[in-house]
């Protein structure tokens, strides 16, 4: 029996994503949900993939958008040993006391009646072809912060994404994750990744038609909902930046 075969009824008490520990914030929750909904409305099908799940906050949202016939795969070390010393040090410093597969599964099953396909292993194992080429419409990468690992995860995503599929990469600009920034922008300038949207926490891109993904994104009036949407040009390519709009300070009295 695989983890995907395990089912249970959700508890009676209503929970929200805010009840699940993690760093998957409101703006990105809205972007994930909007892009996934737009894909479904346009008749686009494809599997979902998450590399790095922590305790399940983003996986729970992704699972809510799974369509009939699609597969959702989550890959994370959870409480397994890391494959190298640097990764082990990273895990021990940030996650070891709280991150377990059981905690992830308990959280996920409090929102859904069936687990995704769970691969408890380094994300590098997905380079073996177990995720079919061009099979995914949306991939979320939030695993290691080390350059070598992130660069490998991006190549996994490149092979797995279908035409016009979207990849979301976490921590592309955080001060403590320069390896992620290096891998993301290397993918843009050397490996054909086209930026679509930047939020304070995540980079969204595609190896397909970035302008179409942006049109899907701009089908929503983000400014009316309290967000700021700015347009930038990076090396001749248009990219949008989404953030919460600042609330004007009250005048002094």
SVG drawing of the C-alpha trace seen along z (x, -y; Angstrom):
<svg xmlns="http://www.w3.org/2000/svg" viewBox="-18 -68 47 70">
<polyline fill="none" stroke="black" stroke-width="0.4" points="0.0,0.0 1.3,-3.5 0.6,-6.7 -1.8,-7.7 -4.0,-4.7 -4.5,-5.8 -7.7,-7.6 -9.4,-9.0 -12.3,-11.3 -11.4,-14.9 -12.0,-15.9 -15.3,-17.7 -13.6,-20.9 -13.1,-23.3 -9.5,-24.3 -7.9,-26.9 -4.5,-27.1 -3.5,-29.6 -3.8,-26.7 -0.9,-24.9 2.6,-26.1 4.7,-27.4 5.7,-30.3 3.2,-30.1 1.6,-33.6 -1.7,-35.1 -0.4,-36.7 1.1,-33.5 -1.9,-31.5 -4.0,-33.8 -1.6,-33.5 -1.4,-29.7 -5.2,-29.5 -5.8,-31.9 -3.3,-30.4 -4.4,-26.9 -8.1,-27.9 -7.2,-29.7 -5.5,-26.6 -8.6,-24.5 -10.9,-27.0 -8.9,-26.9 -9.1,-23.2 -5.5,-22.6 -4.8,-19.4 -1.6,-18.0 -0.1,-16.7 1.0,-18.7 4.4,-18.4 5.8,-19.9 9.5,-19.6 9.8,-20.4 6.6,-20.4 7.4,-21.2 4.2,-20.6 1.8,-20.8 0.4,-24.3 1.1,-24.8 0.4,-21.1 -3.0,-21.4 -3.9,-24.2 -2.4,-22.4 -4.4,-19.3 -7.6,-21.4 -7.0,-22.1 -6.3,-18.5 -8.6,-17.5 -9.9,-14.1 -7.2,-12.0 -4.3,-14.1 -1.6,-13.0 -0.2,-15.1 3.3,-14.1 5.1,-15.6 8.8,-15.0 10.5,-15.8 13.1,-14.3 10.8,-14.8 12.6,-13.0 15.0,-11.0 18.7,-11.6 20.0,-14.2 22.2,-13.1 25.2,-15.2 26.8,-17.1 25.7,-20.6 22.1,-19.5 22.2,-17.8 23.4,-20.9 20.6,-22.9 18.0,-20.4 19.2,-20.3 19.3,-24.1 15.9,-24.8 13.5,-21.8 14.6,-18.7 12.7,-19.4 9.3,-19.9 9.4,-18.3 8.1,-14.7 6.2,-12.8 3.5,-12.0 2.9,-15.6 2.7,-16.4 0.2,-13.6 -1.9,-14.5 -2.2,-18.1 -3.0,-17.1 -5.6,-14.6 -7.4,-17.2 -8.3,-18.9 -8.4,-16.1 -9.6,-12.5 -6.6,-11.1 -2.9,-11.7 -0.9,-12.7 1.8,-10.4 4.6,-11.0 8.2,-10.4 10.3,-10.5 13.7,-11.1 16.1,-13.8 14.5,-15.7 17.4,-14.6 15.8,-11.2 13.2,-12.8 15.8,-13.2 15.5,-9.5 12.5,-9.9 9.8,-8.8 8.0,-12.1 7.1,-11.8 8.5,-14.5 6.0,-17.3 3.4,-15.9 3.0,-18.7 1.0,-21.9 2.2,-23.4 5.3,-22.8 6.3,-24.3 10.0,-24.2 10.7,-24.9 13.2,-22.3 16.9,-22.9 18.3,-26.4 21.7,-25.2 22.7,-26.3 23.5,-22.8 20.3,-21.3 18.1,-24.1 19.8,-24.1 19.0,-20.4 15.4,-20.9 15.0,-23.5 16.2,-21.0 13.7,-18.4 11.0,-21.0 12.2,-21.9 11.8,-18.3 8.5,-17.7 6.6,-20.9 4.2,-20.7 4.0,-23.5 3.1,-26.7 3.2,-25.0 4.2,-27.2 7.0,-26.8 7.0,-28.6 10.3,-29.0 10.4,-30.0 13.0,-32.2 14.5,-33.5 15.4,-36.9 15.7,-36.1 18.9,-37.4 19.7,-34.0 19.2,-32.0 21.7,-33.4 22.0,-29.9 18.4,-30.0 18.8,-33.4 21.9,-32.2 20.1,-29.1 16.9,-31.0 18.6,-33.8 21.0,-31.3 18.0,-29.4 16.6,-32.7 19.8,-33.8 21.3,-30.5 18.5,-27.9 15.5,-29.7 13.3,-30.1 10.9,-33.1 9.9,-35.2 6.2,-35.8 5.6,-37.2 7.6,-38.1 6.1,-38.3 8.1,-39.1 8.6,-35.3 8.3,-33.5 9.4,-33.7 6.9,-32.4 8.1,-31.4 7.6,-29.2 9.5,-27.7 6.4,-28.3 4.4,-31.4 5.1,-33.8 2.8,-36.4 -0.2,-34.0 0.5,-33.2 0.6,-36.9 -2.7,-37.5 -4.2,-34.8 -2.7,-36.5 -4.0,-40.0 -7.5,-38.6 -7.9,-39.6 -8.0,-43.1 -5.4,-42.7 -5.2,-46.4 -8.9,-46.4 -8.1,-43.8 -5.4,-45.8 -2.3,-44.6 0.2,-46.6 1.0,-45.3 4.1,-46.9 5.6,-46.2 9.4,-45.8 11.6,-45.0 14.5,-42.7 16.9,-42.2 14.1,-43.2 11.5,-40.9 8.4,-42.1 7.8,-40.8 5.3,-41.8 5.8,-42.4 2.9,-41.7 2.9,-42.9 0.5,-44.1 -0.2,-47.8 1.0,-50.0 -1.6,-51.6 -1.1,-55.4 -0.2,-56.6 -2.8,-58.6 -2.1,-62.4 -0.5,-63.8 -2.9,-65.7"/>
</svg>
